[in-house]
Amino acid sequence: MTRIAAALVFAFSAAGALAQPAAAPVSATAPASAYDLEADVQRAMKVFDVPGVAIAIVKDGKVVATRGFGVRELGKPTPVDGKTIFEIASNSKAFTAAALAMLVDEGKLKWDDPVTKHLPDFQMYDPYVTHEMTVRDLLVHRSGLGLGAGDLLWWPTTQFSTDDIIHRLRYIKPATSFRNSYAYDNLLYIVAGKIIAQKSGKSWGETIRERILKPVGMNDTTVSLAENAARANVSSPHSKVDGTTRVVTPMPVDNAVGAVGLNTNAEDIAKWMMVLMNEGVIGKDAAGKEQRLFSAKQSREMWTAQTPMKIGEPSKALASTKPNFFAYGLGFQLRDYKGRKLAMHGGALFGFYSRVLMVPEENLGIAILTNAENGGVMTSLSYRIMDHYLKVPATDWIKLFNDAEKEAAAKDLAQQQKVKGTRPARSSPSLPLASYEGTYVDPWYGDVTIKKVGNKQVMSFSKTPSLTGELEHFQHDTFIVRWNERSFRADAYVTFQLNPDGSIDRVKMAPVSDETDFSFDFADLALTPVKQAK
C-alpha cells in the first residue's frame, strides 16, 4: 500500500479536501431500496479509473447486495459479478485472528502465552522482546518494528520460505521500544499463521479452509493464486504505469499467507460479515443447537481496542470524519463515525485493494473489492453507503477523495521536483563506475548485487527476481535505481557512503516518491560490501 494510498484507505481517521454539495444527494430518510448504489459505483469507477468493483452489503441479518460492476479485465467485456474472485490481502488478517480465537476457545493456547511456548525457535532482535512477545502481540502492531519492516522478505514475490522469513526476524532492528507505539507490520501475522499451522498439523490455508471457510459456506474463497488458476470467474490485477491503468501479472505471496493469503468474492464476504456481526454464530443444527466458529467472548476480544492509533487532524471541511477513538484490535481497526463504533480493515496487494467495514450497532456490513490500486474509490463509497444507512445528509465523498488524491499527488510531485532542484549543475561520482559494482549484504535480507550488463550498471536483489533495475546517476555518490517492472512505482535512491580511503563503507536506500508502497522497505536496509577473498 502506498503511503498516499494508505492515507486514503485508512482515511477514516483524517483526510484533506474541500467539501462540495453532492451531485445526486441521497435522501436522509429514504428507504434502503431508494439508494442508487449503481450510479455511485459507476461514477466512482470513472472518477478513480478503476476497471471493476464488487460490493457486498448486509443489514439486519440479511444480504442487501452482492453485486459486481465494471469488468474483470481491461480490454475484455466479461463483467464483474457477485461471484468474481478478488485478492483481499490484509483482510486475511481477520481470518488469522479468528482461527487463533478458536484455538483459545479450545484451550490449545492463550492470548497471553509467550510465542516461544508454541514456536521455541522464535526470536526477535532484542532477547527481552523474544521472551515477552505474546500471541496477542503478534496481532496488534506494537512490537517495536517500524512500518512495514522486513516486508522485502515476501514482497514482491521472493524465494524465501515462510520459515526463512520467521528466522530472519531476529536480524531486523526495532524502530521503537517494545509495546511503545503502533506501527503496521505483516511479518508477525506470518508468525501467527505458523502457529495455526503447527497446532493443526496442516498448512495455514488448509486449516482456514476446513475450520472457517467450509463451515461458513465460503465455498468460492481460495487460499492461493494457484487455486485461482483453476477458476474461471477471477478478476485480473491492474496498476498504473506512467499514469495509465493497465493489466499486470498477478504476484504470488505464498510465504506470507497468515498476513495476506485469501481471495474471495462479494457473496462469500457477505457470509463472513454476517458471522462476525453475529459474534461467531454460523447457524443452528437439526436439533436447534447454536453452532459457532468462536465464542461471544472471543468476538468481543477481537473487537476490543488493544493498541491506540494516532488520530490525524482532518481539514475543516472534513471535521466530521475525525474519530473520537482510533485503535487496533485483533485483526481489525476500531474507530467511530457519527457516534457508532466501526470494526474494519483495508487490504492492498499488487493490483487489488479491498475494504471490509462493519457498524455493529446498526447491524450493517459493507465490503468493497476492487481490481485496481486506489484507496479513494473504497473510502468514498464506504462513506456514501454508511451515510445512507445511518440516515445522515449526503456528502459528495467521491469528489472529496478525488480532490484529496490529486492534492497528495501534486505535493509528492512538487517534493520530487524540489529535490531535483537542489542538485548541483554538474556532479559526478567520486569513484569510477566499476568501483560501485559488487555484492552487498544486509543482515536480514541478504545479498544485493550491482554489476555491469552491457553498458548499464544493474542492481539486483538475490531473492527477489523482479527487483532488478538500472542505476542512473543522480548526484555525487547517489544514484536512482529504475526498476524494470515499472508498475511497482518504487524507484529508489541508492547512496554510497565512503571510507576515508575512498572504499565503500555502506549503502543506504530510500524511496524516490511517497507513492511507493511502504512494503518496499528499502530504508530499513543497511547494505555493506562483501569483502572478496584475495
Order of alpha helices (4+ residues) and beta strands (2+ residues): alpha-alpha-beta-beta-beta-alpha-alpha-alpha-alpha-alpha-alpha-alpha-beta-beta-alpha-beta-alpha-beta-beta-alpha-beta-beta-beta-beta-beta-beta-alpha-alpha-beta-beta-beta-beta-beta-beta-beta-beta
